[in-house]
Amino acid sequence: MNNPVLCIFRKELRSYFGSPIAYIFITLFLVVTSYLFFMDYFLMEDANMRSYFSFLPWIFLLFVPAISMRLIAEERRLNTIEVILTLPVSDWQFVFGKYLSALAFLIISILLSFPIVIVLYYTGKPDIGPIIGGYTGTVFMGAAYLSIGMYISSITRNQIIAFIVTAILILFFLIIGLPMLLFSIPSWLVPLFRWMSFFDHFISVSRGVIDLRDILYYISVIFIFLILTYNSLKNRT
Amino acid sequence: MIEVENISKSYGNTLAVDKISFSVERGEVLGFLGPNGAGKTTVMKILTCFFPPDSGKASLFGHDIEEHPHEIKRLIGYLPENNPLYDDMGVYDYLNFIADIRGIDKSRKQKRIAEMVEICGLNKEIFKDIYELSKGNRQRVGLAQALMHSPDILLLDEPTSGLDPNQIVEIRNLIKEIGREKTVLLCTHILSEVEAACNRTIIINEGRVVAQGTPEEIAQKAMGNLVVYTTLKGDPGDISESLSGIKGVISVKHLRTRENDRHQFILSINRNEDICEEIFMLARDKGYVLSQLHTESSFEKAFSKLTRGGIRNE
């Protein structure tokens, strides 16, 4: 198959795994999350992963921008965007290829946390439903983060700026749902803020409950930012 | 093959291309010449469908650039300015990627990549990463990219910039070779490159076409006359007089005297035919010993006159 989306996907994935930074990132991600999880797992005497999923939004706050920062900013910096977009590749194919490769990288990283599940089975009798639900929700949330990251990466040539701005934007979407903040705003704004925030949509996910509305929310976020990315590609010099 | 009609493009308040029109025939190697910042690269980017013009129309193979960019992209090969490459990729991986995205069939792909490596002289480099390559070899990788699908139209934006003289000659020969079968649009600010490789030239300045034709035609149009240098042995007064007698000679100037009574003259002539033959005959008849005789290419002078003085070919 010579589908351009697939070609770009393969090339990008290759370049992720071709650099040692990818392995360092994945290792760091797994070490930090496992450490945080097992710190109190053995005290709880309860074989579930709820606490694991509940801190992932905060870990992703740094992990996802690191994955997405180079996606398009690097193409702009090296000017390779001029090569690739004058090949028989449409803007949408370019956006999808890029996005799917980053998503694949993220999913691989998440799935590599499987030893935690094994430990759960070894030490107790976990309920597999919430675990699968939690993983699914995590993937959707990460995918939404990534779409934001790719958009930011498409409007700058500088990876560091892309990283920082993405992290700030994700942080914004997280904290507008924090109870602490919701107490201090006019009450008529509360439903809007809660609806907009990643946080609220993630609470049920971390319990392993997949609500169609949450999934729909994530999918809309992804589409909005993919469209924004597509539009920002119009800006060429 | 390529038809450009009145295209304009500006970046913010700067007008980069101002109503340019030209056409390129099949099998032509067209030199696209102009000082830096004249708008050459902008025209290239418009023709490769990287961005649309603000106004005007252009088509390649009859496909309009705004209506059928996908068809055009399939048919052209493009080497952008400064030859951007993915530094972290291997040379082979990159060529493989290009072959895939160009839709080259699996059964022919390896053969085609091998051919490109051969043509572009990348045999030693094929297993290296791109960031390890020298500038000349990067340029070869860029050319291999542009030629992978043997495009009918090749657009090259300053393909020899930053190369050493040997590499320039090699790349130029390669372009000439390609130009035998393909249509090439060669964008450059190096005059000798155009003289060496192109059938026809378009000079643009400040976003407008200021001249087109062969380098000689442009020179003659811009300068009005040609210049001949000759060195003869004999009496300078006599020689000067006889040279002035040749039809078409406007002025004769005694430039300098060299050792052994040899004198160099500079002649201004206003006709196209070969005046050198007549000078040779004259020298033979009068017994002047001829030791130098050549017409100067005033293309360089024409270029600077056209691109600095701002006279237009209208």
Interface residues (C-beta under 8 A of the other chain):
Chain A: N2 P4 C7 I8 R10 K11 R14 S15 G18 S19 L78 N79 T80 E82 V83 L85 T86 L87 P88 V89 S90 R236 T237
Chain B: Y11 K45 T48 C49 F50 F51 H70 K73 R74 I76 Y78 P80 N82 P84 L85 Y86 D87 D88 M89 D93 F97 I98 D100 I101 R102 G103 I104 Q145
